[in-house]
Amino acid sequence: MKKDAAAVRRVFQGDASAYQHIVEKYQPMVYAIALAQTGSVYLADRVVVETFEQGYERLFSLTDARKLGLLLASIAQQIADQLSLRRVPNWNKARTRDTDVPPVDLKWVQNELIEPLEEDLGSFTPQERMGILLNAFCNYSAKTIAGVLKIDRKEAQEDLSRTRENIERALLKEVVKTLKPEVDNKERLLHILAQVGGEEVAAKAARDTRTGKPKFKIVPMLLASSAVLVVCISIYFAYILFNRIQAGSAPGSDAAPAPNSSEANAPADVPPDGSKGNPANYSLQGRVVDERFITDGVAGVLVEAGGQQDETDSYGGFEIKGISRGRHDVTVRVGDTVVARGIRMHTEEHNEPVTIGLDEHIPARYRFQGRVFDRNTGRSITQFEVATCKELADMLQPYLLKYFREQTNASGLLYDRFLTLGDYTMYVRARGYAPLPVQFTIDENWTGDQVYEFPLYRAVRFMGSVYGANELSIAGVSIVPRQGTAYGVLQESVYYGHTNSMGRFDLYTLPVGLQSFLFMYQEQVARAIVELEPGKTTEVRVQFPRKGSITGDITLRRRPAKFEAFYRNVGGIVDLTKNVKYLSPGQYEVMLTPEPVVVLAGVAPEESDRWFRRQLELKVSISHKEPTWLDFNFVDGPAALQGSINAQGGASFYYVEASYDLKEGRELFYYDLGAATSFQLQNLPAGAGTVTLYGSATKVSPAEFDAARLLMKKQAKPFKLEGATPYMYLDFLL
């Protein structure tokens, strides 16, 4: 525990290499949990990698180093559940490894060992499966297993005894023995450290770690055998040398033997067997692109293959001519600096673009600079991560979470490079800080002199539970950003995460501010709109709507709201609906009879609002087979209405109704002007409609307005607010 606490403390201080101790110690435990949950050596490997990557990000929430193993076990179970329940393309595909030769034949192990083991474990619960594998792979006692799985010690002992009695011990022993190199895997260790700390940390670990190295015991018998072997080899070579000397000193052997005429006359580049080499008249074509934006080619870099080279053009394209047919290793360099090497490309196949990062060695047209600091203290943040998308996105896209790259600067200065014009959103985050987006546009006037500021907020935490319409929690629900992008779909990365076996989720990677989510499970969809605050945990409850209900958004200025009133109008009969239910922040549900209906719903004003009521009147046809989506989003706009009132009929108190014409209904604003003889209505949406002025000789409260309006004097005028300056002036005479 002292070593764990020291490692965690060093990670907090910015020393990513300290994470090596944590990975080496807990890799077997996480692997055992992953294998028990998934039953696949391929998925187990992926679970271990993602567990330690997420664990590194969530260390800041750890207050007691004694709970480090518990934290990693919890993350492993959650990720294993997500991978097992998710059925998307390549969900069970093996992780791409840095080496083509795994430590064991995983296919053979899966078919010959894991499948029979799964048959033995098939009747046991996930808890029992994890317990027996933790005991087998890590030699954990029942007490330790109880602590890892958060169960009672007696229950862990009973589970372990029951599984031991009903499983073939020889098979389990063979699985553990065969998978030993895979459990303590050096390649995986270096891959994890490269992801969390960079290549330098991984290179240092490659030199220091004992993971993956065989343990040899040198005994006297081995030394004796080696000595005998050396003596035998020496005698053999001495005998060969003696025979050659005797042959060279024989009579008539003063001159060297004449070489074979066919060997002497053979060309130098013809192989000894007389076959001809491959003709060097083929070419290798491809592109070198920015790893962030694969459509942006990198110009002016050298690409080498087969002893030939070519320089990329303005689109990053290259063609290396004069090489032999087949597959070649490609190297990309800038001057004397090697940018990428060992890229396999073929002369007669479609080659994937070579992706490289734009560092100070790569020629780039546009330069970006910024400053990263703590919003509260103003102190510069010296170590941070950067990821950029080529879109003005409203939300952090999930695929970007894999693209964050670390930068370090003693003054908190950020530098980046870009190749093409366009709209960009750059996210910057640091340990303990939430990602912060800054949007900018690179056009023909870009100089790169402006220093953009990145004042980072403290990190946020978003957690909650998801339930079905039957009030039961659901596992495997996908949490998706509501404002997704096409590029995220192409990347096959559109999920922030999934709910675990208890229907819960926990996200740490989101920015501060308003966030809008979709929760998707099979064909069901739920929504939530939350405002994440820096340094705080936001917890929500989400429920899927029932079939036959009306459901959708209820927001005021994009923030979750609640109805002041909800009316139904069928055939001219209006009644107040009181069974409004809020499934999550920003989503309502109302059960009505399945038929065409007009819904009139409103929200209450906030302190800064001059209107006393705001309503939407919408037509909808309710289905009994599925939820009917009907959104009530009350948003402000840039428009304004202004006018004067000339009273000649004895009216002293005035009210204004502004009615907007919508495609499927109308939006209504109500203002109490009091005794004023002019009005100015601001922050109105753009659009067209009708303004109606009501006048009364006596003061009427907003609550009495609906009943009193029938006897008031009124005058209506049309309006149209659009264009660059949506403004209109109206005169009223009552």
Long-range contacts (C-beta under 8 A, 24 or more apart in sequence): 1-65, 1-66, 4-65, 4-66, 4-68, 5-65, 8-59, 8-62, 8-65, 8-68, 11-56, 11-59, 12-59, 12-60, 12-431, 14-383, 14-431, 16-56, 16-193, 16-196, 16-197, 16-198, 16-201, 17-193, 17-197, 17-201, 17-204, 17-205, 19-52, 19-56, 19-192, 19-193, 19-196, 19-197, 19-201, 20-189, 20-193, 20-201, 20-205, 20-208, 20-209, 22-52, 22-55, 22-68, 22-72, 23-52, 23-189, 23-192, 23-193, 24-184, 24-189, 24-209, 24-211, 26-52, 26-68, 26-69, 26-72, 27-52, 27-183, 27-184, 27-185, 27-188, 27-189, 27-211, 28-137, 28-138, 28-183, 28-184, 29-69, 29-72, 29-73, 29-134, 29-137, 29-138, 29-140, 29-148, 30-72, 30-73, 30-76, 31-137, 31-182, 31-183, 32-130, 32-133, 32-134, 32-136, 32-137, 32-138, 32-183, 33-73, 33-76, 33-77, 33-80, 33-130, 33-133, 33-134, 33-148, 34-76, 34-79, 34-80, 35-114, 35-133, 35-137, 36-121, 36-126, 36-129, 36-130, 36-132, 36-133, 36-134, 37-76, 37-77, 37-80, 37-81, 37-84, 37-126, 37-129, 37-130, 38-80, 38-83, 38-84, 39-114, 39-118, 39-121, 40-92, 40-110, 40-114, 41-106, 41-109, 41-110, 41-114, 41-179, 41-182, 42-92, 42-93, 42-94, 42-95, 42-106, 42-110, 43-80, 43-83, 43-84, 43-92, 45-94, 45-95, 45-182, 45-185, 45-188, 46-83, 46-94, 46-95, 47-76, 47-79, 47-80, 47-83, 48-76, 48-188, 49-95, 49-188, 49-191, 49-192, 49-195, 50-79, 51-75, 51-76, 51-79, 52-192, 52-196, 53-192, 53-195, 53-196, 54-79, 56-196, 57-508, 57-509, 58-508, 60-431, 60-432, 60-459, 61-461, 61-508, 69-147, 69-148, 70-147, 70-148, 70-150, 73-148, 73-149, 77-130, 77-500, 77-501, 78-500, 78-506, 81-475, 81-476, 81-498, 81-500, 81-501, 82-476, 82-497, 82-498, 82-500, 85-475, 85-476, 85-498, 86-476, 86-478, 86-498, 88-492, 89-492, 90-492, 97-187, 97-191, 98-187, 98-190, 98-191, 99-187, 102-182, 103-181, 103-182, 103-185, 103-187, 103-212, 104-178, 104-179, 104-181, 104-182, 106-182, 109-175, 109-178, 109-179, 109-182, 113-171, 113-174, 113-175, 113-178, 114-175, 116-168, 116-171, 117-167, 117-171, 117-172, 117-175, 120-166, 120-167, 120-168, 120-171, 121-163, 121-167, 123-166, 124-162, 124-163, 124-166, 126-501, 127-151, 127-159, 128-159, 128-162, 128-163, 129-163, 131-156, 131-159, 131-160, 131-163, 132-159, 132-160, 132-163, 132-164, 132-167, 132-172, 135-160, 136-172, 136-173, 136-175, 136-176, 137-176, 137-179, 137-183, 181-212, 184-211, 184-212, 185-211, 185-212, 186-211, 186-212, 186-213, 187-212, 198-406, 277-324, 278-324, 278-325, 278-326, 279-324, 279-325, 280-306, 280-322, 280-323, 280-324, 281-322, 282-323, 282-324, 282-325, 282-347, 282-348, 283-319, 283-320, 283-321, 283-322, 283-323, 283-347, 284-319, 284-320, 284-323, 284-328, 284-330, 284-345, 284-346, 284-347, 284-351, 285-317, 285-318, 285-319, 285-320, 285-351, 286-317, 286-318, 286-330, 286-345, 286-351, 286-352, 286-353, 286-354, 287-312, 287-315, 287-316, 287-317, 287-318, 287-353, 287-354, 288-312, 288-316, 288-318, 288-332, 288-353, 288-354, 288-356, 289-316, 289-353, 289-354, 289-355, 289-356, 290-355, 290-356, 290-357, 290-358, 290-419, 291-355, 291-356, 291-357, 292-387, 292-388, 292-389, 292-390, 292-403, 293-390, 293-419, 293-420, 294-353, 294-355, 296-418, 296-419, 296-420, 297-419, 298-356, 298-358, 298-362, 298-363, 298-364, 298-419, 299-363, 300-334, 300-363, 301-332, 301-333, 301-334, 301-339, 301-356, 301-362, 301-363, 302-332, 302-333, 302-334, 303-330, 303-331, 303-332, 303-354, 304-330, 304-331, 304-332, 304-333, 305-329, 305-330, 305-331, 305-345, 316-353, 323-347, 330-354, 332-356, 334-361, 334-362, 334-363, 335-361, 337-361, 357-405, 358-416, 358-417, 358-418, 358-419, 359-417, 362-417, 364-417, 364-418, 364-419, 365-418, 365-419, 365-420, 366-417, 366-418, 366-419, 366-420, 366-421, 366-442, 366-446, 366-448, 367-415, 367-416, 367-417, 367-418, 367-448, 368-414, 368-415, 368-416, 368-417, 368-418, 368-426, 368-440, 368-448, 368-452, 369-413, 369-414, 369-415, 369-416, 369-448, 369-450, 369-451, 369-452, 370-413, 370-414, 370-426, 370-428, 370-438, 370-451, 370-452, 370-453, 370-454, 371-411, 371-412, 371-413, 371-414, 371-451, 371-452, 371-453, 371-454, 372-412, 372-413, 372-414, 372-428, 372-430, 372-454, 372-456, 373-412, 373-453, 373-454, 373-455, 373-456, 374-433, 374-455, 374-456, 375-455, 375-456, 375-457, 375-534, 376-458, 380-410, 380-411, 380-412, 381-412, 381-430, 381-433, 381-456, 382-408, 382-409, 382-410, 382-411, 382-412, 383-407, 383-408, 383-430, 383-431, 384-412, 384-414, 384-428, 384-429, 384-430, 384-433, 384-454, 384-456, 385-428, 385-429, 385-430, 386-414, 386-416, 386-426, 386-427, 386-428, 387-426, 387-427, 387-435, 388-416, 388-424, 388-425, 388-426, 388-427, 389-424, 389-425, 389-427, 389-485, 389-487, 390-422, 390-423, 390-424, 390-487, 391-423, 391-425, 391-485, 391-487, 392-423, 392-425, 392-439, 393-425, 393-437, 393-483, 393-485, 394-483, 394-516, 395-481, 395-482, 395-483, 395-511, 395-515, 395-516, 396-427, 396-435, 396-437, 396-481, 396-509, 396-510, 396-511, 397-481, 397-484, 397-485, 397-487, 397-488, 397-493, 398-480, 398-481, 398-488, 398-493, 398-494, 398-495, 398-496, 399-487, 399-488, 399-491, 399-493, 399-494, 400-427, 401-493, 401-509, 402-493, 404-429, 414-454, 418-442, 421-446, 426-452, 427-511, 428-454, 428-456, 429-456, 430-456, 432-458, 432-459, 433-457, 433-458, 433-459, 434-458, 434-459, 434-460, 434-510, 434-511, 434-512, 434-532, 434-534, 435-509, 435-510, 435-511, 436-511, 436-512, 437-511, 457-512, 457-534, 457-535, 458-534, 458-535, 459-508, 459-534, 459-535, 460-508, 460-510, 460-511, 460-512, 460-532, 460-533, 460-534, 460-535, 460-536, 460-537, 460-538, 461-506, 461-507, 461-508, 461-536, 461-537, 461-538, 462-506, 462-507, 462-508, 462-510, 462-515, 462-530, 462-532, 462-537, 462-538, 462-540, 463-504, 463-505, 463-506, 463-507, 463-537, 463-538, 463-539, 463-540, 464-504, 464-505, 464-528, 464-539, 464-540, 464-541, 464-542, 465-499, 465-502, 465-503, 465-504, 465-505, 465-541, 465-542, 466-499, 466-503, 466-504, 466-505, 466-519, 466-521, 466-526, 466-542, 466-543, 466-544, 467-503, 467-541, 467-542, 467-543, 467-544, 468-524, 468-543, 468-544, 469-543, 469-544, 469-545, 469-546, 469-547, 471-543, 473-499, 473-502, 473-503, 473-504, 474-499, 474-503, 474-521, 474-544, 475-499, 475-500, 475-501, 475-502, 475-503, 476-521, 477-503, 477-505, 477-519, 477-520, 477-521, 478-519, 478-520, 478-521, 479-505, 479-507, 479-517, 479-518, 479-519, 480-517, 480-518, 480-519, 480-520, 481-515, 481-516, 481-517, 481-518, 482-516, 482-517, 482-518, 482-527, 483-516, 514-558, 514-559, 516-586, 519-544, 526-583, 526-584, 526-587, 527-552, 527-553, 527-584, 527-586, 527-587, 528-584, 528-585, 528-586, 528-587, 529-553, 529-555, 529-558, 529-559, 529-560, 529-585, 529-586, 529-587, 530-560, 530-585, 530-586, 531-559, 540-584, 540-585, 541-584, 542-583, 542-584, 543-583, 543-584, 544-583, 545-583, 545-587, 545-589, 545-627, 546-589, 546-591, 546-627, 547-624, 547-625, 547-626, 547-627, 548-591, 548-594, 548-622, 548-623, 548-624, 548-625, 548-626, 548-627, 549-589, 549-590, 549-591, 549-592, 549-627, 549-628, 550-589, 550-590, 550-591, 550-592, 550-599, 550-620, 550-622, 550-627, 550-628, 550-630, 551-583, 551-587, 551-588, 551-589, 551-590, 551-627, 551-628, 551-629, 551-630, 552-587, 552-588, 552-629, 552-630, 552-631, 552-632, 553-586, 553-587, 553-631, 553-632, 553-633, 554-582, 554-586, 554-587, 554-588, 554-601, 554-603, 554-632, 555-586, 555-632, 555-633, 555-634, 556-603, 556-606, 556-634, 557-634, 557-635, 557-636, 558-633, 558-635, 559-586, 560-585, 560-586, 561-586, 561-603, 561-634, 562-588, 562-603, 563-588, 563-601, 563-602, 563-603, 563-632, 564-602, 564-603, 564-604, 564-613, 565-601, 565-602, 566-590, 566-599, 566-600, 566-601, 567-599, 567-600, 567-601, 568-592, 568-597, 568-598, 568-599, 568-600, 569-597, 569-598, 569-599, 569-600, 570-595, 570-596, 570-597, 570-598, 574-600, 588-632, 589-627, 592-622, 593-622, 594-622, 594-623, 594-624, 595-621, 595-622, 596-620, 596-621, 596-622, 597-621, 597-622, 598-665, 599-630, 601-632, 602-668, 603-632, 603-634, 610-671, 610-681, 611-669, 611-670, 611-671, 612-670, 612-671, 612-672, 612-702, 613-668, 613-669, 613-670, 613-702, 614-667, 614-668, 614-669, 614-670, 615-667, 615-668, 615-670, 616-662, 616-665, 616-666, 616-667, 616-668, 617-665, 617-666, 617-667, 617-668, 618-662, 618-664, 618-665, 619-664, 619-665, 620-664, 634-667, 635-685, 636-683, 636-684, 636-685, 637-683, 637-684, 637-685, 637-686, 637-726, 638-683, 638-686, 638-726, 639-683, 639-684, 639-685, 639-686, 639-687, 639-721, 639-726, 639-727, 640-680, 640-681, 640-682, 640-683, 640-684, 640-721, 640-726, 640-727, 640-728, 641-679, 641-680, 641-681, 641-684, 641-691, 641-719, 641-721, 641-727, 641-728, 641-730, 642-678, 642-679, 642-680, 642-681, 642-727, 642-728, 642-729, 642-730, 643-678, 643-679, 643-691, 643-693, 643-729, 643-730, 643-731, 643-732, 644-677, 644-678, 644-731, 644-732, 645-673, 645-676, 645-677, 645-678, 645-679, 645-693, 645-695, 645-732, 645-734, 646-677, 646-731, 646-732, 646-733, 646-734, 647-677, 647-695, 647-734, 648-733, 648-734, 649-695, 649-713, 649-734, 650-697, 651-695, 651-696, 651-697, 651-712, 651-713, 651-734, 652-695, 652-696, 652-697, 652-698, 653-695, 653-696, 653-697, 653-698, 653-699, 653-700, 654-679, 654-693, 654-694, 654-695, 654-696, 654-734, 655-693, 655-694, 655-696, 655-700, 655-705, 655-709, 655-712, 656-681, 656-691, 656-692, 656-693, 656-694, 657-691, 657-692, 657-694, 658-684, 658-689, 658-690, 658-691, 658-719, 659-689, 659-690, 659-691, 659-692, 660-685, 660-687, 660-688, 660-689, 661-687, 661-688, 661-689, 661-690, 662-687, 670-702, 670-705, 672-702, 672-705, 684-721, 684-726, 685-721, 686-721, 686-722, 686-726, 687-720, 687-721, 687-722, 688-718, 688-719, 688-720, 688-721, 688-722, 689-718, 689-719, 690-716, 690-717, 690-718, 690-719, 691-716, 691-717, 691-718, 691-719, 691-730, 692-716, 693-732, 693-734, 695-734
